[in-house]
């Protein structure tokens, strides 16, 4: 497990900063991450639109996809 995954894993039990139809949103030391609620493919535009729904403009952020202990996660960072 790399450093990013360890940081995400340690933050996943913190209080979320928001929730949308498909994600639970968290903040961590390296950025913002979205935890998928269901194991389905979500189009990129839908992800960004859902983030805007809770006042997060992540359209210009870098993103990485992870699977940590069976959970799908997208990490957004600058």
N, C-alpha and C positions, 0 to 999 in steps of 0.2 A: 504494500500500500504506500503510495507516494505522499508527500507532505500535504498537498492540496486535499487529498482524500481524508487524511487524518484531521485536518482543520474542519472540514465539512462534517465528518462523523462526530466531532466533539461539539459542534454547534446545532446538530439536528434535534437535540432535546431542549434547546432554548425556546423561548416564546416566539412564535412566528410574527412577522411584521405585516402579514396579510394573507388572504386566501381568495382564490378565484375558482372558476369552474373546474379547471384541470390541475391546479397547482396549490401547494402551500409554500409561501415565500419566507425565507430566512435571511438574516444578515450574518456574516462571519468576518473574520480578520482579513480575508483576501477579496471580499466582494459580497455579492448577493447570490443566493442560490434558490432554485425552484425544485421542489420535491413533487414529482408526478403523483397524482392521486390514483391514477389507473395506468395500466400498462398498455397504452395505445399511442400511436404516432400522432403528434400534434404539428401542424404546419408552422413554420417559422413566424409567419405574419400573425398567426393566432397567439403565439407565445408573447410576442411584443405587444399586441393589443391587450391581452390580459394583464400584462405588467402595467400598462398605462392606466388600466382600470383601478389600480391601487396607487397611482401617482409615481410609478417607477418608469423613467424613460431609459430603457436598456438598448435602444436601437443601435447605438454606436459602440456598445461594449463588446469586448471579446467574449467568446463563450466556449466552454468545454463540457462535454457530456461524460457522466460517470454512472457506473452501477456499483453501489455500495450496499453490501448485505442484501442484495435482491431489490434495492430501491433505485429507480431511475432518477437522476438529478442533472440539472443544468447549472453550471457555475458561470456567472457573469462577472467580469472584472475589467479594469482599465489597464 
